[in-house]
Amino acid sequence: MPDKFETIVVGGGPTGLTAAIALAAGGISTALIGKRPARPDNRTTALLGGSVTALATLGVWELCAAQSAPLKVMRIVDDTGRLWRAPEVKFASSEIGLDAFGRNIANRDLVSALEARAAQLPNLHVMDDKVVAVEPADETAVITVKNGSRLSAPLVVGADGRQSLCRTAAGIGVNEHAYKQVALTVCLRHSRPHRDTSTEFHTPHGPFTLVPLPGLRSSLVWVLEPRQADDIAALDDAALAIEIERASHSILGKIELEPGRGLFPLSTVTAHAFGANRIALVGEAAHVIPPIGAQGLNLGLRDAATIGELAAEARRDGRDIGGADVLAAYDNRRRADVTTRGLVIDLVNRTLLTDFLPVQGLRGLGLYMIDKIGPLRRAVMREGIAPSSAQPRLMRGELI
């Protein structure tokens, strides 16, 4: 017979770990199953204020705060070289009464802190293994693990990425769109201080974004067309450092690369439903968006906080925590947030790529208005870091 839990989380990345910790902190007996990646993740994540608050509430942030850097200023610079160029826009967290918009942290440091916190929770059982089958049924779902173990629970949380086995088992399809763009990610050292400022250069091929890390270090996400990406990726470290210094207009001085590069084709994926057949989808199992505007993992953490909150409420009320009503409520709460963020990012990306002058002009006018109209700028900042319609309790500093 399968080992019985109240919830099983499939996937051991940041979103899956956060979901498992949130559920266990809500008093729900939880199993987390996920195979650690063979190669370390050298990317970083800009965690916005609500995400930091949630991690602090769960007892995670104190374990990794020292490895993060504050994001106090965000700059957008039009580097398209086109006839109609948008003005430079600066967003300062102090303008809306915040010390910082959020914190940037290496994914490996965040995952280490999440794993350490997970190990402290007595009702959270962690398995470092691969799930080979997910079988939903009327009252429970059964998970089969590569080592032969079988586990069952009334609720499965699928945090198993864009090729999600859980999503397939739930019978949920996706809408998908591939961009003719590739993101290069790398961490680097530099000779000039970043002054806690994230700078996003808008180029004709996509954003070139430098985000602070502790000390004289930053992370880079450079969106390129595929042919450019192939040429750039073929450069050795010294030559690539020169290209990055040129593309950044030397604002950080001399550049030196740290080990580990990544190349990621850009696409959007949105599940037709975020929950069905006793399976709730979180993170990239539910939605994938381009790495623009620091939204990807922050959306996933809001997913994790929301399903944890709904499951804990159902349990307290004596309801089925994996029932159709819980999954429908989860889809309803997350759909608007995910759809809105995805549309905004898609619009920003497409207006960068177009050569149609009226669209370029509208983009420039929009940024000009944000720059010159204080109330509008402050509203954009507040909605960007803390969406009014999608703040689960953990993001407000409340336990579920």
Order of alpha helices (4+ residues) and beta strands (2+ residues): beta-beta-alpha-beta-beta-alpha-beta-beta-beta-beta-alpha-beta-beta-beta-beta-beta-alpha-beta-beta-beta-beta-alpha-alpha-beta-beta-beta-beta-alpha-alpha-alpha-alpha
